[in-house]
């Protein structure tokens, strides 16, 4: 039986696992030529149920400043992965949506993510994976996302 001092620190284990997962994801995106921040924007736009999102809506969902979102969207637009169109509800506003290339890129990102994570989680048996998912869902339930600090914003120095 483990005494209190020899028990693993759950927070430390989670942080280490998170770093490994983020690193694998970052490396997996390299062949696509996009950053993790850009992938988050593409993912949000892929889940948008309308003709797109305003920059302010993207910023709110990303928990970052609107100016940082503009920078990422500019980069994605230069890569022809998103398009900007006038908002029919407000001619002063612009909607940001996935381009056909962006939609294809989103599908490729999903495939790469599955592949990169399979290697990480293959150490666990299928029942252990199911149990881990069940436990993580319990921990995630009813927990608001923390506000992101300036150092987590795209383009910020890390």
C-alpha positions as CSV (number, residue, x, y, z in Angstrom):
1,X,0.0,0.0,0.0
2,X,1.3,3.5,-0.9
3,X,1.8,5.9,1.9
4,X,0.8,9.6,1.3
5,X,4.3,10.7,0.3
6,X,4.8,8.0,-2.3
7,X,1.4,8.6,-4.1
8,X,1.8,10.2,-7.5
9,X,0.8,13.9,-7.6
10,X,-2.2,13.9,-9.9
11,X,-1.8,17.5,-10.9
12,X,1.8,16.9,-11.9
13,X,0.9,13.8,-13.9
14,X,-1.9,15.8,-15.7
15,X,0.5,18.6,-16.5
16,X,3.1,16.3,-17.9
17,X,0.6,14.4,-20.0
18,X,-0.8,17.7,-21.3
19,X,2.7,18.9,-22.3
20,X,3.3,15.6,-24.2
21,X,-0.1,15.9,-25.9
22,X,0.4,19.5,-26.9
23,X,3.9,18.7,-28.2
24,X,2.7,15.8,-30.3
25,X,-0.1,18.1,-31.7
26,X,2.3,20.9,-32.5
27,X,4.6,18.5,-34.3
28,X,1.6,16.9,-36.1
29,X,0.7,20.3,-37.5
30,X,4.1,21.0,-39.0
31,X,3.4,19.2,-42.3
32,X,0.3,21.3,-42.7
33,X,2.1,24.6,-42.2
34,X,-0.2,25.8,-39.5
35,X,0.2,26.6,-35.8
36,X,-1.8,25.3,-32.9
37,X,-3.5,28.8,-32.6
38,X,-4.4,28.7,-36.3
39,X,-5.8,25.1,-35.8
40,X,-8.0,26.3,-33.0
41,X,-9.5,29.1,-35.2
42,X,-10.1,26.6,-38.0
43,X,-11.8,24.2,-35.6
44,X,-14.1,26.9,-34.2
45,X,-15.0,28.0,-37.6
46,X,-15.7,24.4,-38.6
47,X,-18.2,24.1,-35.7
48,X,-19.9,27.5,-36.4
49,X,-23.5,26.8,-37.5
50,X,-23.9,30.0,-39.4
51,X,-22.3,31.7,-42.4
52,X,-19.3,32.4,-40.2
53,X,-18.3,34.2,-37.0
54,X,-17.4,37.8,-36.4
55,X,-13.9,38.5,-35.1
56,X,-15.3,39.5,-31.7
57,X,-17.1,36.1,-31.5
58,X,-13.9,34.2,-32.3
59,X,-12.0,36.2,-29.7
60,X,-14.6,35.5,-27.1
61,X,-14.6,31.8,-27.8
62,X,-10.8,31.6,-27.8
63,X,-10.6,33.7,-24.6
64,X,-8.1,36.1,-26.3
65,X,-8.0,39.8,-27.3
66,X,-9.7,40.6,-30.6
67,X,-6.5,42.1,-32.0
68,X,-4.8,38.7,-31.5
69,X,-7.6,37.0,-33.4
70,X,-7.3,39.4,-36.3
71,X,-3.6,38.5,-36.6
72,X,-4.4,34.8,-36.8
73,X,-7.2,35.3,-39.2
74,X,-5.0,37.4,-41.4
75,X,-2.5,34.5,-41.5
76,X,-5.2,32.0,-42.4
77,X,-6.6,34.3,-45.0
78,X,-3.1,34.6,-46.6
79,X,-3.0,30.8,-46.7
80,X,-6.5,30.8,-48.3
81,X,-8.0,28.8,-45.5
82,X,-10.6,31.3,-44.5
83,X,-12.6,34.0,-46.2
84,X,-14.1,37.2,-45.0
85,X,-17.5,38.3,-46.2
86,X,-19.8,41.2,-45.2
87,X,-22.2,40.3,-42.5
88,X,-25.7,40.5,-44.0
89,X,-27.1,41.5,-40.6
90,X,-24.7,44.4,-40.1
91,X,-23.0,45.9,-43.0
92,X,-20.3,47.4,-40.8
93,X,-19.3,43.9,-39.6
94,X,-17.4,41.1,-41.4
95,X,-17.9,37.3,-41.1
96,X,-15.0,34.9,-41.1
97,X,-15.7,31.4,-42.5
98,X,-13.8,28.4,-43.7
99,X,-12.9,28.4,-47.4
100,X,-13.2,25.1,-49.2
101,X,-9.4,24.7,-48.7
102,X,-9.9,25.4,-45.0
103,X,-12.6,22.8,-44.7
104,X,-10.3,20.2,-46.4
105,X,-7.5,21.3,-44.0
106,X,-9.8,20.8,-41.0
107,X,-10.4,17.2,-42.1
108,X,-6.7,16.6,-42.5
109,X,-6.1,18.1,-39.0
110,X,-8.6,15.7,-37.6
111,X,-6.9,12.7,-39.2
112,X,-3.5,13.8,-38.0
113,X,-4.7,14.4,-34.5
114,X,-6.2,10.9,-34.3
115,X,-3.0,9.4,-35.6
116,X,-0.7,11.3,-33.3
117,X,-2.9,10.5,-30.2
118,X,-3.3,6.8,-31.1
119,X,0.4,6.3,-30.4
120,X,0.2,8.0,-27.1
121,X,-2.9,6.2,-25.8
122,X,-2.1,2.8,-27.3
123,X,-0.4,1.9,-24.0
124,X,-3.8,1.7,-22.4
125,X,-6.2,-1.2,-23.0
126,X,-9.6,-0.3,-24.5
127,X,-11.3,-0.7,-21.1
128,X,-8.6,1.6,-19.5
129,X,-9.2,4.2,-22.3
130,X,-12.9,4.1,-21.6
131,X,-12.3,4.5,-17.9
132,X,-9.9,7.4,-18.5
133,X,-12.5,9.1,-20.7
134,X,-15.2,8.6,-18.1
135,X,-13.0,10.0,-15.3
136,X,-11.9,13.0,-17.4
137,X,-15.6,13.8,-18.3
138,X,-16.4,13.8,-14.6
139,X,-13.6,16.3,-13.9
140,X,-14.5,18.4,-16.9
141,X,-18.2,18.6,-16.0
142,X,-19.4,22.0,-14.8
143,X,-16.0,23.5,-14.9
144,X,-15.8,26.9,-16.6
145,X,-12.8,27.4,-18.8
146,X,-10.2,29.7,-17.2
147,X,-9.6,33.1,-18.7
148,X,-6.5,33.0,-20.9
149,X,-3.6,35.3,-19.9
150,X,-1.8,37.5,-22.3
151,X,1.1,35.0,-22.5
152,X,-1.4,32.4,-24.0
153,X,-2.4,34.7,-26.8
154,X,-1.2,33.9,-30.4
155,X,2.0,35.8,-31.2
156,X,2.9,36.2,-27.6
157,X,6.4,35.3,-26.5
158,X,6.5,32.0,-24.6
